[in-house]
Amino acid sequence: MLSFIISLSLGFVGGEKLTPRQVPLCEDSGCQKLFQGDGECVDTEELDWSSLSTRYDMAAGTPGHEVCTSSCNCQCLKKLTCPMASKSCAKKKGECISPTSTPPTGWYYGGFLCDKKYKCKCYLQCKNKKCAKKKGICLIPATDEIPVGYKMLGPCNPKAKCYCYVPICPPNDLCKQGGGLCYGKGMAVPPDSKYLGYCNKKSKCKCFKTTIPPPTPTPAPTPTPT
């Protein structure tokens, strides 16, 4: 497999060398999912060969071109993953994550490596019982995307810089039954929306129902007889 990848890195397909303009972009069309989130489409022409064995699991093989959009120098490789059963990390109910992977939302670095060879870090989940009771979610604003319609309530874990975010306007059954949604301070109400009333007067949450009809499908043009 390595010799095949080397030939691709030189830009050869079927014995012919491709010019730069002929080389298509390397894009994922199923590679990541094929290896359960650990697959990556690699442009072998731009690959740093010195890091090949330290970044990718060569024993996993390569499935071919059908999972990457390129048909010449792009290959699907499996990124090296960290040990699933790291005793030190499991003891803290954490997850061992490689430096090339993204930790789950709401997880923070625990402060130690669970695999020194591949520099895998142990991540711990940020949880808070008081936040959960208020139907909130613990997030780390430095790395996590804060959902639209949520506001910060307080800390979940100050040391980890993790905070509790709760809905600005809690769900309202009457508003929902009327086909509306609750909007509060800082939330953008869609244009041409109809005001249905308050969801919660104390929190100044109002119910709006959008009046914009769904787009009408455009009929296909009738073929002109020749």
N, CA and C of each residue as an Amber inpcrd file, in Angstrom:
protein
   678
   0.8320000  -1.2010000   0.0000000   0.0000000   0.0000000   0.0000000
   0.8660000   1.2510000   0.0000000   1.9790000   1.2240000   0.7240000
   2.8600000   2.3810000   0.8200000   3.4230000   2.7520000  -0.5450000
   3.8150000   1.7210000  -1.3500000   4.3640000   2.0020000  -2.6690000
   3.3190000   2.6320000  -3.5770000   2.0360000   2.2160000  -3.3870000
   0.9360000   2.7810000  -4.1700000   0.7510000   4.2510000  -3.8350000
   0.8360000   4.5730000  -2.5210000   0.6850000   5.9600000  -2.0810000
   1.8390000   6.8060000  -2.5950000   3.0540000   6.2370000  -2.6300000
   4.2140000   6.9800000  -3.1270000   4.0310000   7.3420000  -4.5880000
   3.5060000   6.4010000  -5.3770000   3.2810000   6.6810000  -6.7930000
   2.2560000   7.7900000  -6.9650000   1.2620000   7.8070000  -6.0780000
   0.2400000   8.8540000  -6.1550000   0.8240000  10.2050000  -5.7940000
   1.7630000  10.2160000  -4.8310000   2.3430000  11.4820000  -4.3780000
   3.1190000  12.1580000  -5.4900000   3.5930000  11.3760000  -6.4630000
   4.3550000  11.9340000  -7.5700000   3.4450000  12.4190000  -8.6920000
   2.1320000  12.1740000  -8.5400000   1.1630000  12.6750000  -9.5110000
   1.0020000  11.7840000 -10.7120000   1.2080000  10.4790000 -10.5620000
   1.0620000   9.5610000 -11.6850000  -0.2570000   8.8200000 -11.6000000
  -0.9510000   8.7220000 -12.7060000  -2.1790000   7.9350000 -12.8000000
  -2.1030000   7.1450000 -14.0890000  -2.1390000   5.8300000 -13.9740000
  -2.0890000   4.9860000 -15.1600000  -0.8220000   5.1880000 -15.9620000
   0.2850000   5.5280000 -15.2770000   1.5530000   5.6970000 -15.9720000
   1.7590000   7.0970000 -16.5260000   0.7510000   7.9710000 -16.3940000
   0.8650000   9.3270000 -16.9210000   0.9480000  10.3270000 -15.7770000
   1.8070000  11.3230000 -15.9400000   1.9550000  12.3450000 -14.8970000
   0.9570000  13.4760000 -15.1450000   0.2620000  13.8670000 -14.0610000
  -0.7110000  14.9380000 -14.1700000  -0.0410000  16.2910000 -13.9700000
  -0.4850000  17.2770000 -14.7150000  -0.0050000  18.6370000 -14.5260000
  -0.7480000  19.2290000 -13.3430000  -0.2380000  20.3080000 -12.7060000
  -0.9150000  20.9010000 -11.5490000  -2.3700000  21.2510000 -11.8090000
  -2.7010000  21.7000000 -13.0350000  -4.0710000  22.0750000 -13.3300000
  -4.9980000  20.8680000 -13.4100000  -4.4310000  19.7000000 -13.7000000
  -5.2300000  18.4910000 -13.8310000  -5.5200000  17.8400000 -12.4890000
  -4.7470000  18.1850000 -11.4490000  -4.8970000  17.5490000 -10.1440000
  -6.1190000  18.1200000  -9.4260000  -7.1650000  17.3030000  -9.1880000
  -8.3750000  17.8060000  -8.5320000  -8.1790000  17.9870000  -7.0350000
  -9.0790000  18.7280000  -6.4010000  -9.0000000  18.9460000  -4.9640000
  -9.3120000  17.6660000  -4.2030000  -8.6900000  17.5230000  -3.0410000
  -8.9000000  16.3370000  -2.2100000  -9.9720000  16.6470000  -1.1680000
 -11.1640000  16.0770000  -1.3290000 -12.2680000  16.3310000  -0.4200000
 -12.8980000  15.0310000   0.0520000 -13.4240000  15.0670000   1.2730000
 -14.0310000  13.8840000   1.8870000 -15.4230000  13.6230000   1.3400000
 -15.6760000  12.3790000   0.9260000 -17.0150000  11.9830000   0.4790000
 -17.4170000  10.6600000   1.1340000 -16.9650000  10.4880000   2.3870000
 -17.3170000   9.2770000   3.1220000 -16.1700000   8.6520000   3.8930000
 -14.9730000   9.2030000   3.7400000 -13.7850000   8.6370000   4.3850000
 -13.8790000   8.6990000   5.9100000 -14.2760000   9.8460000   6.4410000
 -14.3400000  10.0160000   7.8970000 -15.2960000   9.0120000   8.5320000
 -16.4660000   8.8350000   7.9270000 -17.4650000   7.9040000   8.4590000
 -17.0030000   6.4610000   8.3440000 -16.2500000   6.1640000   7.2910000
 -15.7930000   4.7930000   7.0620000 -14.9650000   4.2620000   8.2280000
 -14.1760000   5.1360000   8.8290000 -13.3390000   4.7470000   9.9690000
 -13.9110000   5.2770000  11.2840000 -15.2580000   5.3290000  11.3610000
 -15.9670000   5.7570000  12.5790000 -15.4790000   7.1140000  13.0980000
 -15.3250000   8.0510000  12.1800000 -14.9360000   9.3970000  12.5650000
 -13.4400000   9.6420000  12.5640000 -12.6430000   8.5900000  12.3370000
 -11.1900000   8.7370000  12.3920000 -10.5330000   8.7130000  11.0170000
 -11.3520000   8.7020000   9.9500000 -10.7930000   8.7030000   8.6020000
 -10.4700000  10.1120000   8.1300000  -9.4870000  10.2200000   7.2530000
  -9.0980000  11.5350000   6.7330000  -8.6060000  11.3990000   5.2920000
  -9.1140000  12.2620000   4.4110000  -8.6480000  12.2770000   3.0310000
  -7.3350000  13.0500000   2.9740000  -6.3060000  12.3810000   2.5080000
  -4.9630000  12.9660000   2.5200000  -4.4640000  13.1670000   1.0970000
  -4.0090000  14.3760000   0.8300000  -3.3940000  14.6820000  -0.4620000
  -1.9440000  14.2220000  -0.3860000  -1.6440000  13.1080000  -1.0220000
  -0.3000000  12.5220000  -0.9100000   0.7710000  13.3730000  -1.5640000
   0.3510000  14.3230000  -2.4100000   1.3180000  15.2160000  -3.0280000
   1.8170000  16.2520000  -2.0250000   0.9540000  16.5550000  -1.0200000
   1.3030000  17.5530000  -0.0050000   1.6550000  16.9120000   1.3400000
   1.6410000  15.5920000   1.4120000   1.8380000  14.8850000   2.6740000
   3.2490000  15.0330000   3.2330000   3.3250000  15.2230000   4.5400000
   4.6110000  15.2490000   5.2380000   4.9710000  13.7950000   5.5520000
   5.8480000  13.2100000   4.7500000   6.1450000  11.7800000   4.8580000
   6.8200000  11.4180000   6.1750000   7.4910000  12.3820000   6.7880000
   8.1710000  12.0950000   8.0540000   7.1740000  11.8430000   9.1850000
   5.9300000  12.3250000   9.0140000   4.9230000  12.1650000  10.0660000
   3.8820000  11.0910000   9.7210000   4.0860000  10.3840000   8.6170000
   3.0950000   9.4020000   8.1560000   2.7810000   8.3470000   9.2050000
   3.8180000   7.6990000   9.7340000   3.6070000   6.6000000  10.6810000
   3.2190000   7.0830000  12.0710000   3.4440000   8.3660000  12.3520000
   3.0880000   8.8840000  13.6760000   1.6920000   9.5070000  13.6930000
   1.1080000   9.7140000  12.5130000  -0.2210000  10.3240000  12.4280000
  -1.3030000   9.3590000  11.9500000  -0.8860000   8.3260000  11.1610000
  -1.8880000   7.4460000  10.5600000  -1.6100000   5.9780000  10.8560000
  -2.6840000   5.2140000  10.9490000  -2.5930000   3.7810000  11.2090000
  -2.4430000   3.0560000   9.8800000  -1.2120000   2.7630000   9.5030000
  -0.9430000   2.1510000   8.2000000  -1.4820000   0.7250000   8.1100000
  -1.6480000   0.0710000   9.2600000  -2.1640000  -1.3040000   9.2730000
  -3.6450000  -1.3600000   8.9060000  -4.3380000  -0.2220000   9.0120000
  -5.7780000  -0.1880000   8.7100000  -6.0520000  -0.2370000   7.2190000
  -5.0260000   0.0400000   6.4070000  -5.2060000  -0.0030000   4.9620000
  -5.8900000   1.2290000   4.4120000  -6.1040000   1.2200000   3.1080000
  -6.7980000   2.3240000   2.4480000  -7.9130000   1.7560000   1.5830000
  -9.1370000   2.2570000   1.6960000 -10.2810000   1.6870000   0.9810000
 -10.3680000   2.0470000  -0.4930000  -9.5460000   2.9800000  -0.9580000
  -9.6270000   3.3560000  -2.3700000 -10.0850000   4.7890000  -2.5430000
 -10.4620000   5.1360000  -3.7750000 -10.7760000   6.5250000  -4.1100000
 -12.2460000   6.8960000  -3.9270000 -13.1250000   5.8990000  -3.8090000
 -14.5520000   6.2190000  -3.8190000 -15.0200000   7.0290000  -2.6130000
 -14.2380000   7.0710000  -1.5380000 -14.6310000   7.8410000  -0.3570000
 -13.9360000   9.1980000  -0.2850000 -13.1430000   9.5110000  -1.3010000
 -12.5400000  10.8300000  -1.4300000 -12.8200000  11.3080000  -2.8520000
 -13.0800000  12.5870000  -3.0290000 -13.5080000  13.0840000  -4.3300000
 -12.4160000  13.0330000  -5.3890000 -11.1620000  13.0390000  -4.9750000
 -10.0710000  13.0130000  -5.9400000  -9.8890000  11.6110000  -6.5140000
  -9.4680000  11.5410000  -7.7640000  -9.2390000  10.2370000  -8.3990000
  -7.7670000  10.0180000  -8.7100000  -6.9180000  10.8850000  -8.1440000
  -5.4840000  10.7020000  -8.4530000  -4.6420000  10.5670000  -7.1970000
  -4.2970000  11.6750000  -6.5460000  -3.3350000  11.6050000  -5.4440000
  -3.9690000  11.6960000  -4.0640000  -5.2860000  11.4850000  -3.9570000
  -5.9670000  11.5860000  -2.6710000  -6.3010000  10.1930000  -2.1370000
  -5.9330000   9.9450000  -0.8920000  -6.1820000   8.6430000  -0.2900000
  -6.8540000   8.7830000   1.0670000  -7.6960000   7.8200000   1.4010000
  -8.3710000   7.7850000   2.6960000  -7.5150000   6.9880000   3.6770000
  -7.0650000   7.6430000   4.7440000  -6.2380000   6.9940000   5.7550000
  -6.9020000   7.1230000   7.1180000  -6.6360000   6.1680000   7.9840000
  -7.1810000   6.1970000   9.3360000  -6.1860000   6.8560000  10.2780000
  -6.6540000   7.8800000  10.9830000  -5.7940000   8.5650000  11.9400000
  -5.5100000   7.6390000  13.1260000  -4.3250000   7.7770000  13.6740000
  -3.9760000   6.9880000  14.8510000  -4.9020000   7.3710000  16.0030000
  -5.4730000   6.3710000  16.6190000  -6.3850000   6.6310000  17.7350000
  -5.7290000   6.2460000  19.0550000  -6.2220000   6.8240000  20.1010000
  -5.6650000   6.5660000  21.4260000  -6.2790000   5.3120000  22.0410000
  -5.6190000   4.7260000  23.0190000  -6.1650000   3.5130000  23.6480000
  -7.5180000   3.7670000  24.2860000  -8.4750000   2.8790000  24.0170000
  -9.8280000   3.0360000  24.5570000  -9.8510000   2.7960000  26.0690000
  -8.9510000   1.9320000  26.5260000  -8.9500000   1.5630000  27.9480000
  -7.6940000   2.0710000  28.6440000  -7.6100000   3.3750000  28.8200000
  -6.5000000   3.9640000  29.5620000  -6.8940000   3.9670000  31.0400000
  -6.1610000   3.2270000  31.8580000  -6.5150000   3.0820000  33.2780000
  -6.5420000   4.4150000  34.0030000  -5.5170000   5.2460000  33.7430000
  -5.4300000   6.5240000  34.4480000  -6.5970000   7.4480000  34.0790000
  -6.9890000   7.4200000  32.8170000  -8.0790000   8.2790000  32.3530000
  -9.4390000   7.6940000  32.7440000  -9.5600000   6.3730000  32.6270000
 -10.8210000   5.7030000  32.9700000 -11.1470000   5.8540000  34.4520000
 -10.0990000   5.9240000  35.2710000 -10.2910000   6.0800000  36.7150000
 -11.0140000   7.3900000  37.0350000 -10.7930000   8.3980000  36.1870000
 -11.4460000   9.6910000  36.3700000 -12.6900000   9.8400000  35.4860000
 -13.1100000   8.6970000  34.8810000 -14.2680000   8.6680000  33.9780000
 -14.0790000   9.6120000  32.7920000 -12.8420000   9.6040000  32.2850000
 -12.5130000  10.4720000  31.1590000 -12.4220000   9.7190000  29.8480000
 -12.0270000  10.4560000  28.8010000 -11.8780000   9.9050000  27.4650000
 -10.4950000  10.2580000  26.9610000  -9.8170000   9.2580000  26.4040000
  -8.4740000   9.4570000  25.8740000  -8.6060000   9.8920000  24.4080000
  -8.1560000  11.0970000  24.0800000  -8.3660000  11.6570000  22.7460000
  -7.0460000  12.0680000  22.1140000  -6.8720000  11.7120000  20.8390000
  -5.6350000  12.0100000  20.1210000  -5.5670000  13.4910000  19.7650000
  -4.3520000  14.0160000  19.5190000  -4.2050000  15.4440000  19.1900000
  -4.8230000  15.8200000  17.8540000  -5.1190000  14.8290000  16.9950000
  -5.7230000  15.1190000  15.6900000  -7.2480000  15.0440000  15.7370000
  -7.8060000  14.6780000  16.8950000  -9.2580000  14.5620000  17.0280000
  -9.8140000  15.6990000  17.8780000 -11.1010000  15.9690000  17.6940000
 -11.7700000  17.0350000  18.4430000 -12.5140000  16.4400000  19.6300000
 -12.2940000  16.9450000  20.8260000 -12.9980000  16.4110000  22.0000000
 -14.4910000  16.7110000  21.9180000 -15.3250000  15.9010000  22.5850000
 -16.7740000  16.1350000  22.5690000 -17.1250000  17.4830000  23.1990000
 -18.2840000  18.0040000  22.8450000 -18.7610000  19.2690000  23.4030000
 -18.9460000  19.1440000  24.9130000 -18.4210000  20.1180000  25.6530000
 -18.5630000  20.1050000  27.1000000 -17.4940000  19.3080000  27.8270000
 -16.4340000  18.9160000  27.1120000 -15.3360000  18.1620000  27.7310000
 -14.0910000  19.0470000  27.7780000 -13.3120000  18.9230000  28.8520000
 -12.1170000  19.7490000  29.0300000 -10.8940000  18.8780000  29.3110000
  -9.7190000  19.4400000  29.0140000  -8.4600000  18.7180000  29.2120000
  -8.2130000  18.4870000  30.7020000  -7.9930000  17.2170000  31.0570000
  -7.8230000  16.8500000  32.4640000  -6.4610000  17.1630000  33.0410000
  -5.5060000  17.5530000  32.1830000  -4.2010000  17.9580000  32.6890000
  -3.1010000  16.9160000  32.5880000  -3.3830000  15.7540000  31.9540000
  -2.3280000  14.7410000  31.8170000  -2.5220000  13.9190000  30.5460000
  -1.4220000  13.3310000  30.0920000  -1.4510000  12.4860000  28.8980000
  -1.8350000  11.0630000  29.2980000  -2.7280000  10.4620000  28.5090000
  -3.0960000   9.0670000  28.7730000  -2.3050000   8.1300000  27.8720000
  -1.5880000   8.6910000  26.8960000  -0.6950000   7.9010000  26.0480000
   0.4290000   8.8350000  25.5950000   1.6060000   8.6760000  26.1920000
   2.7190000   9.5690000  25.9100000   3.2860000   9.3790000  24.5060000
   3.2170000   8.1640000  23.9730000   3.7790000   7.8860000  22.6540000
   3.0710000   8.7040000  21.5790000   1.7280000   8.7210000  21.6100000
   0.9540000   9.4340000  20.6040000   0.4140000  10.7700000  21.1180000
   0.8730000  11.1760000  22.3210000   0.4890000  12.4590000  22.9210000
  -1.0320000  12.5980000  23.0540000  -1.6720000  11.5250000  23.4580000
  -3.1140000  11.5380000  23.6710000  -3.4160000  12.1710000  25.0210000
  -4.4330000  13.0020000  25.0440000  -4.8050000  13.7080000  26.2640000
  -6.0810000  13.1400000  26.8660000  -6.1490000  13.1860000  28.1790000
  -7.3460000  12.7220000  28.8700000  -8.2990000  13.9070000  29.0520000
  -9.5130000  13.7570000  28.5210000 -10.5390000  14.8010000  28.6410000
 -11.6370000  14.3340000  29.5920000 -12.1160000  15.2570000  30.3990000
 -13.1550000  14.9640000  31.3770000 -14.4210000  15.7520000  31.0420000
 -15.5600000  15.1560000  31.3280000 -16.8280000  15.8180000  31.0310000
 -17.1700000  16.8220000  32.1180000 -17.5760000  17.9960000  31.6950000
 -17.9830000  19.0340000  32.6450000 -19.4540000  18.8120000  32.9960000
 -19.7320000  18.5270000  34.2620000 -21.1020000  18.2580000  34.7050000
 -21.3970000  19.0350000  35.9810000 -22.6830000  19.3580000  36.1510000
 -23.0990000  20.0840000  37.3330000 -24.5660000  19.7510000  37.6160000
 -24.8650000  19.2290000  38.8050000 -26.2230000  18.7910000  39.1360000
 -27.2190000  19.9440000  39.1450000 -26.8090000  21.1070000  39.6630000
 -27.7030000  22.2660000  39.7230000 -28.0600000  22.7440000  38.3090000
 -27.0760000  22.6750000  37.4220000 -27.2960000  23.0790000  36.0400000
 -28.2710000  22.1140000  35.3580000 -28.0970000  20.8340000  35.6200000
 -28.9690000  19.8130000  35.0220000 -30.4160000  19.9730000  35.4950000
 -30.5980000  20.3510000  36.7640000 -31.9490000  20.5420000  37.3040000
 -32.6740000  21.6920000  36.6180000 -31.9200000  22.6820000  36.1720000
 -32.5050000  23.8300000  35.4800000 -32.5690000  23.6060000  33.9750000
 -32.3550000  22.3210000  33.5750000 -32.3790000  21.9340000  32.1590000
 -31.3380000  22.6950000  31.3440000 -30.2030000  22.9400000  32.0030000
 -29.1140000  23.6250000  31.3340000 -28.0610000  22.6550000  30.8290000
 -27.0720000  23.1870000  30.1300000 -25.9620000  22.3820000  29.6150000
 -24.6500000  23.0550000  30.0020000 -23.6750000  22.2310000  30.3650000
 -22.3600000  22.7440000  30.7410000 -21.4800000  22.8390000  29.4990000
 -20.9990000  24.0470000  29.2050000 -20.1860000  24.2710000  28.0090000
 -18.9480000  25.0900000  28.3430000 -17.9470000  24.9550000  27.4720000
 -16.7000000  25.7030000  27.6250000 -16.6560000  26.7250000  26.4910000
 -16.9440000  27.9970000  26.7850000 -17.0410000  29.0080000  25.7240000
 -15.7880000  29.1590000  24.8740000 -14.6330000  28.7990000  25.4130000
 -13.3820000  28.9400000  24.6510000 -13.3060000  27.9400000  23.5020000
 -14.0000000  26.8040000  23.6420000 -13.9080000  25.7630000  22.6080000
 -15.2660000  25.3180000  22.0660000 -16.3390000  25.5350000  22.8150000
 -17.6660000  25.0650000  22.4000000 -18.4990000  26.1940000  21.7860000
 -19.3800000  25.8090000  20.8870000 -20.3000000  26.7730000  20.2880000
 -21.5360000  26.8750000  21.1750000 -21.8770000  28.0760000  21.5770000
 -23.0380000  28.2830000  22.4430000 -24.3000000  28.2980000  21.5790000
 -25.2740000  27.4470000  21.8710000 -26.4930000  27.3850000  21.0530000
 -27.2640000  28.7010000  21.0800000 -27.9060000  29.0120000  19.9630000
 -28.7360000  30.2120000  19.8830000 -29.9180000  30.0540000  20.8430000
 -30.2150000  31.1030000  21.5920000 -31.3410000  31.0420000  22.5210000
 -30.9560000  30.6100000  23.9200000 -29.6520000  30.5330000  24.1970000
 -29.1760000  30.1430000  25.5350000 -28.3970000  31.2980000  26.1600000
 -28.4480000  31.3890000  27.4700000 -27.7090000  32.4100000  28.2040000
 -26.9160000  31.7670000  29.3410000 -25.8430000  32.4390000  29.7530000
 -25.0140000  31.9080000  30.8270000 -25.6970000  32.1370000  32.1780000
 -25.7600000  31.0820000  32.9750000 -26.3840000  31.1660000  34.2870000
 -25.3540000  31.2890000  35.4010000 -24.2710000  30.5380000  35.2750000
 -23.2280000  30.5240000  36.2960000 -22.2190000  29.4330000  35.9880000
 -21.2300000  29.2560000  36.8440000 -20.1980000  28.2430000  36.5910000
 -20.6600000  26.8090000  36.8620000 -20.1940000  25.9040000  36.0130000
 -20.3660000  24.4690000  36.2670000 -19.1070000  23.9490000  36.9490000
 -17.9630000  24.4390000  36.4410000 -16.6600000  24.0680000  36.9820000
 -15.7090000  25.2450000  36.7410000 -15.5540000  26.1350000  37.7180000
 -14.7220000  27.3370000  37.5340000 -13.2850000  27.0330000  37.1380000
 -12.7280000  25.9700000  37.6840000 -11.3460000  25.6140000  37.3950000
 -11.1620000  25.2650000  35.9240000 -12.1660000  24.6040000  35.3430000
 -12.1100000  24.2070000  33.9400000 -12.6550000  25.2960000  33.0160000
 -13.0760000  26.4250000  33.6110000 -13.6730000  27.5250000  32.8470000
 -14.8780000  27.0460000  32.0460000 -15.6790000  26.2490000  32.7400000
 -16.8800000  25.6590000  32.1530000 -18.0950000  26.2870000  32.8370000
 -19.0950000  26.6650000  32.0170000 -20.2420000  27.3880000  32.5570000
 -21.5710000  26.7450000  32.1590000 -22.5810000  27.0660000  32.9640000
 -23.9180000  26.5290000  32.7330000 -24.7090000  27.4780000  31.8360000
 -25.2700000  26.9370000  30.7840000 -26.0960000  27.7080000  29.8620000
 -27.5130000  27.1410000  29.8750000 -28.4690000  28.0330000  30.0530000
 -29.8800000  27.6250000  30.1080000 -30.6590000  28.3630000  29.0250000
 -31.8020000  27.8130000  28.6050000 -32.6000000  28.4940000  27.5840000
 -33.0640000  29.8670000  28.0790000 -32.9730000  30.8820000  27.2200000
 -33.4620000  32.2230000  27.5670000 -34.9650000  32.1540000  27.8310000
 -35.6280000  31.3880000  26.9970000 -37.0730000  31.1820000  27.1520000
 -37.3530000  29.6880000  27.1950000 -37.7420000  29.1600000  28.3420000
 -38.0900000  27.7340000  28.4280000 -39.2630000  27.4210000  27.4920000
 -39.3640000  26.1810000  27.0070000 -40.4630000  25.7930000  26.1220000
 -41.8240000  26.0610000  26.7660000 -42.7950000  26.4880000  25.9520000
 -44.1420000  26.7880000  26.4220000 -45.1380000  25.9760000  25.5930000
 -45.9400000  25.1320000  26.2670000 -46.8580000  24.2230000  25.5600000
 -47.8960000  24.9670000  24.7300000 -48.4780000  26.0660000  25.2900000
 -49.5080000  26.8160000  24.5560000 -48.9330000  27.4600000  23.2970000
 -47.7280000  27.9870000  23.4200000 -47.0690000  28.6010000  22.2670000
 -46.7760000  27.5410000  21.2020000 -46.3270000  26.4010000  21.6610000
 -46.0020000  25.3120000  20.7420000 -47.2410000  24.8160000  20.0240000
 -48.3640000  24.6980000  20.7460000 -49.6150000  24.2430000  20.1510000
 -50.1220000  25.2140000  19.0850000 -49.8090000  26.4920000  19.2780000
 -50.2170000  27.4960000  18.2930000 -49.2580000  27.6110000  17.1260000
 -48.2570000  26.7430000  17.1070000 -47.2890000  26.7600000  16.0080000
 -46.2140000  27.8140000  16.1560000 -46.0510000  28.3320000  17.3790000
 -45.0700000  29.3830000  17.5980000 -43.8570000  28.9340000  18.3740000
 -42.9360000  29.8790000  18.5550000 -41.7160000  29.6580000  19.3310000
 -41.5280000  30.8310000  20.2740000 -40.8860000  30.5690000  21.4110000
 -40.6620000  31.6180000  22.4060000 -39.3490000  32.3490000  22.1420000
 -39.4130000  33.6790000  22.1740000 -38.2380000  34.5050000  21.9400000
 -38.0430000  35.4580000  23.1120000 -36.7980000  35.5870000  23.5420000
 -36.4700000  36.4730000  24.6470000 -35.4560000  37.5180000  24.2540000
 -34.8960000  38.1860000  25.2530000 -33.9290000  39.2500000  25.0330000
 -32.6950000  38.7200000  24.2990000 -32.3210000  39.4180000  23.2400000
 -31.1300000  39.0340000  22.4830000 -31.3980000  38.0450000  21.3730000
 -32.6150000  37.5100000  21.2850000 -32.9670000  36.5440000  20.2460000
 -33.6340000  37.2690000  19.0780000 -33.1830000  36.9580000  17.8680000
 -33.7200000  37.6120000  16.6740000 -35.0370000  36.9590000  16.2600000
 -36.0970000  37.7480000  16.2240000 -37.4100000  37.2540000  15.7810000
 -37.4550000  37.3140000  14.2600000 -37.8280000  36.2160000  13.5930000
 -37.8930000  36.2060000  12.1260000 -38.8240000  37.3020000  11.6070000
 -38.5000000  37.9060000  10.4720000 -39.3650000  38.9510000   9.9140000
 -40.7410000  38.3880000   9.5370000 -41.7570000  39.2780000   9.5480000
 -43.1350000  38.8970000   9.1900000 -43.7000000  37.8270000  10.1280000
 -43.2570000  37.8520000  11.3920000 -43.7880000  36.8950000  12.3720000
 -45.0010000  37.5080000  13.0850000 -45.9170000  36.6480000  13.4830000
 -47.1350000  37.0960000  14.1680000 -46.9860000  36.8940000  15.6690000
 -47.2660000  37.9580000  16.4190000 -47.1740000  37.8930000  17.8770000
 -48.4120000  37.1930000  18.4380000 -48.1950000  36.1330000  19.2370000
 -49.3070000  35.3530000  19.7880000 -49.5330000  35.6050000  21.2760000
 -48.6060000  36.2720000  21.9250000 -48.7560000  36.5170000  23.3540000
 -47.4760000  36.2120000  24.1020000 -47.5620000  36.2930000  25.4330000
 -46.3970000  36.0230000  26.2780000 -46.2140000  34.5250000  26.5140000
 -44.9760000  34.1170000  26.5160000 -44.6350000  32.7690000  26.9810000
 -44.4050000  32.8270000  28.4910000 -43.7430000  33.9020000  28.8990000
 -43.4450000  34.1060000  30.3100000 -43.2160000  35.6030000  30.5410000
 -44.1780000  36.2770000  31.2170000 -44.0780000  37.7190000  31.4170000
 -42.8880000  38.1050000  32.2930000 -42.5990000  37.2770000  33.2850000
 -41.5130000  37.5780000  34.2170000 -40.1690000  37.6490000  33.4940000
 -39.9470000  36.7100000  32.5820000 -38.6870000  36.6960000  31.8300000
 -38.8000000  37.4400000  30.5010000 -39.9810000  38.0700000  30.2720000
 -40.2310000  38.8520000  29.0530000 -40.0470000  38.0320000  27.7850000
 -40.5070000  36.7980000  27.8430000 -40.4440000  35.9140000  26.6820000
 -41.7790000  35.9760000  25.9340000 -41.6980000  36.1910000  24.6440000
 -42.9050000  36.3210000  23.8310000 -42.9800000  35.2130000  22.7840000
 -44.2260000  34.8790000  22.4460000 -44.4740000  33.8170000  21.4700000
 -44.7270000  34.4410000  20.0940000 -43.9920000  33.9680000  19.1170000
 -44.1630000  34.4380000  17.7400000 -44.3260000  33.2400000  16.8070000
 -45.1890000  33.4380000  15.8280000 -45.3890000  32.4130000  14.8000000
 -45.0180000  33.0220000  13.4610000 -44.1280000  32.3510000  12.7500000
 -43.7040000  32.8780000  11.4580000 -44.8450000  32.7720000  10.4570000
 -45.0150000  33.8300000   9.6710000 -46.1020000  33.8630000   8.6850000
 -45.6010000  33.6610000   7.2690000 -44.3010000  33.4310000   7.1460000
 -43.7290000  33.2200000   5.8110000 -44.0660000  31.8120000   5.3450000
 -44.8180000  31.6670000   4.2420000 -45.1830000  30.3310000   3.7600000
 -43.9760000  29.6020000   3.1960000 -43.9960000  28.2780000   3.2300000
 -42.8820000  27.5280000   2.6550000 -42.7890000  27.7760000   1.1620000
 -41.5880000  27.6920000   0.6010000 -41.4180000  27.9430000  -0.8320000
 -42.2090000  26.9570000  -1.6870000 -42.8490000  27.4770000  -2.7340000
 -43.6250000  26.6320000  -3.6460000 -42.6940000  26.0250000  -4.6690000
 -42.7500000  24.6960000  -4.8390000 -41.8770000  24.0570000  -5.8320000
 -42.1450000  24.6000000  -7.2280000 -41.1020000  24.8930000  -7.9470000
 -41.2340000  25.3920000  -9.3150000 -41.4080000  24.2120000 -10.2690000
 -42.5240000  24.2140000 -11.0420000 -42.7480000  23.0870000 -11.9570000
 -41.6840000  23.0420000 -13.0380000 -41.3840000  21.8490000 -13.4840000
 -40.3930000  21.6840000 -14.5350000 -40.9480000  22.2540000 -15.8400000
 -40.1030000  22.9060000 -16.6310000 -40.5790000  23.4880000 -17.8970000
 -41.0440000  22.4130000 -18.8690000 -42.0900000  22.7480000 -19.5890000
 -42.6140000  21.7940000 -20.5810000 -41.7380000  21.7870000 -21.8060000
 -41.2730000  20.6150000 -22.2300000 -40.3980000  20.5480000 -23.4160000
 -41.0780000  21.1220000 -24.6440000 -40.3620000  21.9460000 -25.3800000
 -40.8750000  22.5250000 -26.6200000 -40.7590000  21.5120000 -27.7380000
 -41.8910000  21.2040000 -28.4080000 -41.8210000  20.2090000 -29.5090000
 -40.9600000  20.7340000 -30.6640000 -40.1780000  19.8430000 -31.1960000
 -39.2990000  20.2310000 -32.3250000 -39.8170000  19.6850000 -33.6250000
